[in-house]
Amino acid sequence: MLKGLAVALVLLTAGVSANAATIAYWHFNDTTQLGGSLWRIVPLGILENRLDYARDLGDGTAEISVWGDDPSDGNLSGTNGSADSTNPSNNFGSYTGTTLNAQGDAVAGGSLAILGTANNERYFVIQLDDAITGATLSYATRGTSTGANTHTLHYSTDGGQTWTFLESHEAEQTYNWVIHTVALGEIFANSSGPEKNLLRMTLTGATSGNGNNRFDNILITGEIVPEPVTLALLALGLPLICRRR
């Protein structure tokens, strides 16, 4: 009997988590032109009303932060778009994106473009509320020869109070878009809560004010770990399942 309950609980738990293959996805296609070549990413707000960008698709609760004052926030230099029609520099906003790594019916609209030497050692943060097992991060990226040449990832499971190095790799400095994939595994499997699980992407190596590095179709996949209350409710329902059998 107990063995049967255990097996049924495992099966039910697997059924709950298996529905969350896409935890969070951002396509950066909601943009508006301010008069220059670098567009504003609308979900990130303006300097007077700085916002986090909630995921466009996914079963998890997740946001991207590029600016703020909390340890869980990003700290990019700039004002989200530029009205300078000739030389937007040391800023962030949107340039043309790609369909590489796109999900659903997302088109090649915008991308998160980070410009200039002022953004060396600056970062944006992916904020996740859910515990996730078997997680993977992937994103499309490209850049210019004077844009950032290195991406460095750290993670936190305590809302940004402490950070752990994950990996560092060369950024793309070519016209062609390339997918970068990072195995996250079980680093977020045992922690959950509002903006509890964080990924921090730091850029370095830009050598001019208008060199850029772009990110598009950022995707987190994996399986959401059910909260204890969910498991308890599933367990309460097991005797009824067994009696019906």
VEXTORNU-870462 format. One line per 3 residues: their letters; for each residue x, y, z of C-alpha. Coordinates in Angstrom, 1 decimal, padded with zeros to 4 digits. Each point is the difference from the previous one (the first is absolute). Example, Ala and Ser with C-alpha at 12.3 -4.5 7.8 and 13.67 -1.06 7.14 Angstrom:
2
as	012.3 -004.5 007.8  001.4 003.4 -000.7
# end
This chain:
245
mlk	000.0 000.0 000.0  002.7 002.5 001.0  002.1 -001.0 -003.0
gla	-003.1 000.7 -002.2  -000.4 003.4 001.6  003.6 000.9 -000.6
val	-000.1 -001.1 -003.6  -003.2 002.0 -000.6  001.4 003.1 001.7
vll	003.1 -000.2 -002.2  -002.2 -000.3 -003.1  -002.2 002.9 001.0
tag	003.0 002.2 000.8  001.6 -000.8 -003.3  -003.2 000.9 -001.8
vsa	-000.2 003.4 001.7  003.7 001.0 -000.8  000.1 -001.4 -003.5
naa	-002.5 002.6 -001.1  002.5 002.8 000.5  002.6 -000.6 -002.7
tia	000.2 003.7 -000.7  000.5 001.8 003.3  000.5 003.5 -001.5
ywh	000.7 001.6 -003.4  000.6 003.6 -001.0  -000.1 001.1 -003.7
fnd	000.6 003.8 000.4  -002.4 000.9 -002.8  -002.1 002.6 001.9
ttq	002.0 003.1 -001.0  -000.6 003.6 -001.0  002.3 002.4 -001.9
lgg	001.0 003.2 001.6  001.4 001.6 -003.1  003.4 -001.7 -000.2
slw	001.5 -003.3 -001.0  -000.2 -001.6 003.5  -003.6 -000.7 001.0
riv	-001.6 -000.2 003.4  -001.0 -003.4 001.5  -003.5 000.9 001.3
plg	-000.2 -002.6 002.8  003.1 001.4 001.6  -001.6 003.4 000.6
ile	001.8 003.4 000.2  002.5 001.6 002.4  -002.9 001.5 002.0
nrl	-001.9 -003.3 000.1  002.5 -002.8 -000.2  -001.7 -003.4 -000.5
dya	000.9 -003.7 -000.1  -000.9 -001.8 -003.2  -002.3 -002.9 000.8
rdl	000.4 -003.2 -002.2  -001.9 000.0 -003.3  -000.6 -003.8 000.2
gdg	000.4 -002.7 002.5  -001.5 -001.8 003.0  002.3 001.6 002.6
tae	000.0 003.4 001.6  003.0 001.9 -001.3  001.2 003.4 -000.9
isv	003.1 001.7 -001.5  001.4 003.0 001.9  002.5 002.4 -001.6
wgd	-000.1 002.8 002.5  -000.8 000.5 003.7  001.3 000.4 003.5
dps	-000.6 -003.5 001.4  002.6 -002.9 000.0  -002.4 -001.8 -002.3
dgn	000.0 002.8 -002.6  002.2 000.7 -003.0  002.2 003.1 -000.3
lsg	000.4 000.8 -003.7  001.1 003.5 -000.9  -002.4 001.9 -002.1
tng	-003.6 001.2 -000.4  -001.6 -002.8 -002.1  000.2 001.3 -003.5
sad	001.6 003.1 -001.5  -001.3 002.9 -001.9  003.4 000.6 -001.6
stn	-000.5 -000.9 -003.7  003.7 -000.2 -000.8  001.9 -001.4 002.9
psn	-001.9 -001.7 002.9  002.7 -001.0 002.4  000.6 -001.3 003.5
nfg	-003.7 -000.9 000.2  -002.3 -003.0 -000.3  -003.2 -000.6 -001.9
syt	-001.0 -001.9 -003.1  001.5 -000.7 -003.4  -001.3 -002.5 -002.6
gtt	-000.4 -003.6 001.4  -000.3 -003.5 -001.5  -002.2 -003.0 -000.1
lna	002.9 -002.2 001.2  -001.1 -001.7 003.2  -003.5 001.6 -000.3
qgd	-002.9 -001.6 001.6  -003.7 -000.2 -001.1  -000.7 002.5 -002.8
ava	002.6 002.6 001.1  001.4 002.0 -003.0  003.4 001.6 -000.5
ggs	-001.0 003.2 001.7  002.3 001.6 002.6  002.8 -001.2 002.2
lai	001.7 001.2 003.2  003.0 002.1 -001.2  002.6 001.1 002.5
lgt	002.4 002.6 -001.2  003.4 001.5 000.9  002.8 000.0 002.5
ann	-002.2 001.5 002.7  -001.7 -003.4 000.1  003.2 -001.9 000.6
ery	-000.5 -002.0 003.3  -003.7 000.9 -000.1  -002.7 -002.7 -000.1
fvi	-003.6 -000.9 -000.4  -001.8 -002.6 002.3  -002.5 -002.7 -000.7
qld	-002.2 -000.4 003.0  -001.8 -003.3 000.7  -002.5 -000.8 002.7
dai	-000.3 -003.7 -000.6  002.1 -003.0 001.1  001.2 -001.6 -003.3
tga	001.6 -003.3 -000.7  001.9 -001.0 -003.2  000.2 003.7 -001.0
tls	001.7 001.4 -003.1  000.6 003.6 -001.1  000.2 000.8 -003.7
yat	000.1 003.2 -002.0  000.8 001.4 -003.4  002.9 002.5 -000.1
rgt	002.1 002.1 -002.4  002.1 003.1 000.3  002.5 002.4 -001.6
stg	003.8 -000.1 000.1  000.1 002.7 002.6  -002.9 -001.3 002.1
ant	000.4 -002.3 003.1  002.2 -003.0 -000.6  -000.8 -002.0 003.1
htl	-003.2 -001.2 001.7  000.3 -001.0 003.7  -002.8 -001.8 001.9
hys	-000.5 -000.1 003.8  -003.0 -001.4 001.8  -001.7 000.6 003.3
tdg	-002.5 -002.0 002.0  -000.6 002.6 002.7  -001.3 003.0 -001.9
gqt	003.4 001.5 -000.8  001.5 000.0 003.5  002.8 -002.4 -001.2
wtf	001.2 -000.9 -003.5  001.7 -003.1 -001.3  002.0 -000.1 -003.3
les	-001.5 -002.2 -002.6  002.0 000.5 -003.2  001.7 002.5 -002.3
hea	000.2 -000.3 -003.8  000.8 002.1 -003.1  -002.7 002.3 -001.3
eqt	-000.8 000.1 -003.7  001.5 002.9 -001.8  -001.3 -000.8 -003.5
ynw	-003.0 000.9 -002.1  -001.4 -003.5 000.2  -002.3 -001.1 002.9
vih	001.1 -003.0 002.0  -001.8 -001.9 002.8  001.8 -000.3 003.3
tva	-001.1 -002.8 002.4  000.8 -000.3 003.7  -000.9 -003.0 002.1
lge	-001.5 001.1 003.3  -000.8 -003.5 001.2  -001.2 -000.1 003.6
ifa	001.3 003.4 001.3  -003.5 001.2 000.5  -001.6 -003.3 001.0
nss	-000.3 000.7 003.7  -000.8 003.7 000.3  -003.1 002.0 -000.9
gpe	-001.7 003.3 000.8  -000.4 003.5 -001.5  003.1 000.8 -002.0
knl	001.9 -002.6 002.0  001.8 -001.8 -002.8  002.2 002.4 -002.1
lrm	002.3 -000.2 -003.0  002.3 003.0 -000.5  001.4 000.6 -003.5
tlt	003.1 002.3 000.1  001.5 001.5 -003.1  003.7 001.0 -000.4
gat	002.4 000.9 -002.7  -001.7 002.8 -002.0  002.5 002.4 -001.5
sgn	-002.2 002.8 -001.4  -003.0 002.0 001.1  -002.3 -001.4 -002.7
gnn	001.3 -003.6 -000.4  -002.9 -002.3 000.9  -000.8 -003.5 001.1
rfd	-003.6 -001.3 -000.5  -002.1 -002.6 001.7  -003.3 -001.4 -001.4
nil	-002.4 -002.8 000.7  001.3 -000.7 003.5  -001.5 -003.4 001.1
itg	000.0 -001.9 003.3  -001.2 -003.6 -000.2  -000.3 -002.7 002.6
eiv	-002.6 -001.4 002.4  -001.6 002.0 002.8  000.3 -001.8 003.3
pep	-003.4 -000.1 001.7  -000.4 002.0 003.2  -000.4 -002.1 003.2
vtl	-003.7 001.0 000.2  -000.5 -001.4 -003.5  001.6 -003.3 001.0
all	-002.1 -000.1 003.2  -003.2 000.4 -002.0  001.1 -002.7 -002.5
alg	000.7 -002.3 002.9  -003.4 000.7 001.5  -001.6 -001.1 -003.2
lpl	001.9 -003.3 -000.3  -002.2 -002.0 002.4  -003.0 000.9 -002.2
icr	001.9 -001.1 -003.1  001.0 -003.3 001.6  -003.6 -000.7 001.2
rr	-001.3 000.6 -003.5  002.5 -002.5 -001.4
# end
